[in-house]
Amino acid sequence: MADKTDALLTDYYSGVIDTKILLRRSELQWQPNDDNASIKSLNKRTRPLEDMLARYETDSILHELTKQRDAIKRLETTFSEETRQIVQMHYDRRERLSWVVISLRMNLSERTCRTYQKTFKDIVAQTFNELDIAV
């Protein structure tokens, strides 16, 4: 049975989080600016780049998505290459590999592969709880 951590890892390894970040940035980029839309000021300077960057920094959805992505990237570096490959093969839904195929590719037992994946998932869940990142 999949939980929220499984869903988050599946989104990360399948590229969904990166797509959501790009989509949110494009939404913010093309969102109309309502700052005194009906009042025209002679002294107002237009700063489209700075305004867009300010919208990126203040958007809570974009901020949460990037926190999730960056936290998983940092955690990945603490694990061995073998564990990273197993986790990637398991959670990447573009290929939909079974545990049998993963174990054959890694030349490990199926149980060992599941143990590596479970350890990674538990540490991600624990880290997200400690850092207060929404799952």
C-alpha positions, -999 to +999 in steps of 0.1 A: +000+000+000+014+033-011+016+063+013+024+100+008+061+094+009+058+068-019+037+092-040+063+120-034+092+098-044+073+086-075+067+122-085+103+131-080+118+102-099+092+104-127+099+141-133+065+153-121+079+176-094+102+193-120+072+197-143+051+212-116+078+237-108+081+247-144+043+250-147+041+271-116+068+294-128+051+299-161+018+306-143+034+332-121+052+347-151+020+352-171-002+361-141-014+397-145-001+422-120-029+439-101-009+466-084-031+497-090-042+485-124-066+514-129-042+541-117-015+553-141+014+569-124+039+590-142+067+581-118+062+544-118+091+524-133+085+491-149+108+464-136+094+432-151+123+409-141+124+421-105+087+418-102+087+383-116+115+372-092+096+387-063+066+367-072+087+335-074+101+342-039+068+349-023+048+320-039+043+293-012+034+265-037+066+271-057+086+273-025+072+241-011+079+222-044+115+233-046+120+225-009+108+189-016+129+185-047+161+199-031+157+178+001+154+146-019+184+156-040+205+162-009+194+130+007+203+111-025+239+121-022+242+105+012+234+070-001+255+046-021+252+045-059+236+010-056+209+023-034+202+053-056+199+031-087+175+007-069+153+036-056+153+052-090+143+020-108+116+013-083+100+048-082+104+058-119+070+051-133+081+057-169+097+022-170+075+004-144+100-022-134+091-050-111+112-061-081+123-092-100+137-071-129+154-046-105+170-075-086+183-091-118+197-057-131+214-051-098+225-087-093+211-087-058+183-106-041+148-092-043+147-089-005+179-069-004+166-045-030+134-040-010+154-034+021+175-007+004+143+010-009+126+008+025+156+023+043+157+052+018+120+058+021+121+058+059+149+083+060+131+106+035+100+105+056+119+111+088+139+140+073+107+156+059+091+154+094+122+170+110+124+197+084+087+203+085+083+199+048+048+189+035+046+155+019 
